[in-house]
Amino acid sequence: MRIGIVGAGNIGGNLTRRLTALGHVVKVANSRGPETLSQLAGETGALACTPSEAVLDAELIIVTIPQIRIPDLGSTLLKDVPKSVPVIDTGNYYPKERDGLIAEIENGEPESVWVERHLGHSVIKAFNGIYAQHLLDRHLPAGTPNRIALPVAGDDQAAKKIVMQLVEELGFDAVDAGPLAESWRQQPATPVYGADLGAEGVTKALLEAPKERPEQFRM
C-alpha cells in the first residue's frame, strides 16, 4: 500500500520503520524539510518529502504531529485527497506540556473531532495510546497470548476497516472503539491509554472511561 506519513517524531518515525519493513511504500514528511529526514529515509527506504508530496496519490495517510500544529496544515493539504482514503490521526492534546490552551477541546470537543474539522477530511483515531517503542518491540503474531490491542475510533466504516486491518498487520489486535464522537474514551489519562491491554481489557477500559477530562490534561 502507498502510505503517506506527515510527522516524523517518535510515533511517525517508528511507524515508518515498521511499515516499510512490512513492504509498504512510505513517503514521510515533517515541518523542517526533507533534508532533515535523510537518516530515517536511508535506514528504511522511505521517501523523504514535503507534506503535500506525502499525501499525493497515497492510499492511506497518517497525521502524527503535535495537536497545536494541526491548524498549520490547514484545510488545503487534503483538499485533493479522495474522501475514500483513510486518514489516521495519532495525536493527543497535552495542554500543559506542549500545546497550550485549545478552547474547543477544553470545552469538551474530542481531540480527533477537532482535528477532523481542521483538516476538512474524515479521520480515524488510532495509535495515540501506545508507547512509540512498543511499535518496534511489542508486536506479536495473531493469536499470541498477551498481544497488545489498540482501540480504533471513527465514523467512516470502510476507512476504519482498512485501519483495523493495518493495526493487525503491524502485530496488534484492533478493537472497534465506536464513532469519532466517542474517541474521548482513548484520550490521555483514560484507563486504556498506555495500558498495553489485550482486546477484552481494551473493551472494558473504554466503557470505564470518565467523560470529564482529568485536571492534569486541562489548562
Stockholm file with secondary structure:
# STOCKHOLM 1.0

chainA/1-219         MRIGIVGAGNIGGNLTRRLTALGHVVKVANSRGPETLSQLAGETGALACTPSEAVLDAELIIVTIPQIRIPDLGSTLLKDVPKSVPVIDTGNYYPKERDGLIAEIENGEPESVWVERHLGHSVIKAFNGIYAQHLLDRHLPAGTPNRIALPVAGDDQAAKKIVMQLVEELGFDAVDAGPLAESWRQQPATPVYGADLGAEGVTKALLEAPKERPEQFRM
#=GR chainA/1-219 SS CEEEEECCSHHHHHHHHHHHHTTCEEEEECSSCGGGGHHHHHHHCCEEECHHHHHTTCSEEEECSCGGGHHHHTTTTTTTSCTTSCEEECCCCCIIIIICCCHHHHTTCCHHHHHHHHHTSCCEECSSSSCHHHHHHSCCCTTCTTCCEEEEBCSCHHHHHHHHHHHHHTTSEEEECCCGGGGGGGSTTSTTTTCCCCHHHHHHHHHHCCSSCCGGGCC
#=GC SS_cons         CEEEEECCSHHHHHHHHHHHHTTCEEEEECSSCGGGGHHHHHHHCCEEECHHHHHTTCSEEEECSCGGGHHHHTTTTTTTSCTTSCEEECCCCCIIIIICCCHHHHTTCCHHHHHHHHHTSCCEECSSSSCHHHHHHSCCCTTCTTCCEEEEBCSCHHHHHHHHHHHHHTTSEEEECCCGGGGGGGSTTSTTTTCCCCHHHHHHHHHHCCSSCCGGGCC
//
